[in-house]
Amino acid sequence: MSGKRRTDRIRAGSDVLHERATRVLAGGVNSPVRAFKAVGGSPVFVERMAGAYVYDVDGNEYVDLVGSWGPAIVGHAHPEVVAAVTVAAARGLSFGACHAAEADLAEMVVGALPSVDVVRFVNSGTEASMSAIRLARGVTGRSRVLKFIGCYHGHVDGLLVAAGSGAATFGAPDSAGVPDSYAQETLLAPYNDLAAAERIMDEYGRGVAAILVEPVAGNMGYVEPVAGFLDGLRSLCDRHGSLLVFDEVMTGFRVAWGGYQNICGVRPDITCLGKVVGGGMPVAAYGGPRALMEQVSPLGPVYQAGTLSGNPLGMAAGVATLRLCAVEGFYGALQEKASVLTAGLQHAATASGFSVQTGSIGGMLGMAFTDRPVHDFMDAEACDHDLYAKFFRQMLDRGVWLPPSGYEAMFVSSAHDDRAIDRVVSAAHASFTDLSA
Ligand SMILES: *Cc1c(COP(=O)(O)O)cnc(C)c1O
């Protein structure tokens, strides 16, 4: 029994669907990374996901380390979440009017985040960061935003600016269709480089409405903040009268109850949430102190609205998910799973002579193919992304669902038991062994 052949997945059904999809969907997908461009091959079509597992249309099973890019923190199709959404669905899919579950979820968010008194629900992380910036601009009367190279805040025009060398201060758009004038409102510093942020703020601070940051970066691989970075940004904002926005769309309720701000102790002015807070439904949020949030319409002059915002299915999924996360010991257990997994991956790589950097906080983890620590986007770019692509395909054939790009973080859920984690680690051993041959 030759290990590789025996475990190769057959994906004929996926290929047929991919054909169909490419004829009628832009690039065959509704979000670019799903197209597998970074890892080669054609995308795998999913029939269903349950617990820690993905099942494709050809009947193959995979251990999931993507978690729908973060939301699936209690595993896919958790019976309590499904039940809550089912009950809500029977009462109407969308009200466009006030209902109790909006306050239920808002109370949970406000209770979990000391920096947030008042919250507004929206439908995507993109919308949350877009609205947070509008609010920061509205209250400061300033237009510029400082962001960090490699941080992703959704496909907001002025935030699709990240490329170029670490020295670039002003952004050039990353995407066609973004006017230079928008990109000019975005200032850039390398992640974890407080000195660079200080220099920029010293020069432009008077015009900066907000410093926007992922408190743990998860969109250039997995990059932890170095000691003093987030505190330093807090002081910079205080000194220059700018608002500090933590984009916790990925880290919120993922790395800890509330978010990373509850670990690092730094209080942002505005927090963006998404992913876990909606439990798999299109829900996101932004929030902050009452006086600030009262600047949002209908109380204040900063306009923001949404037909489907706070819709009953999303609120139900969020409440049911957060209830499961609120159980004593939930995040400790998740951290334990992530640690066992990263140690296993690390060991599998080392055993075959590969160098990787691993790390995890709560249910968020990363593995970078490099022998040096990754602190910023330049470090992330220097990783061996070709090797990641090969590893991805090997792992896919062995039944592990990794993110289809080396610039993504990985996630575990409470549904990942020892068996699931063992399967990932054995697949990693076999894959690294093959790659070293
Ligand atoms: C996913 C993500 C977003 C965008 O959220 P969408 O719901 O995809 O629009 C924004 N910020 C961060 C940090 C994210 O991880």
The ligand as an ORCA input file, in Angstrom:
! r2SCAN-3c Opt
* xyz 0 1
  C     -12.136     38.967      7.575
  C     -11.627     40.272      8.002
  C     -12.212     41.471      7.583
  C     -13.290     41.527      6.542
  O     -14.450     40.894      6.932
  P     -15.520     40.502      5.793
  O     -16.682     39.988      6.582
  O     -14.842     39.471      4.944
  O     -15.828     41.726      5.035
  C     -11.778     42.653      8.134
  N     -10.782     42.657      9.035
  C     -10.179     41.537      9.445
  C      -9.094     41.615     10.460
  C     -10.564     40.309      8.931
  O      -9.923     39.198      9.310
*
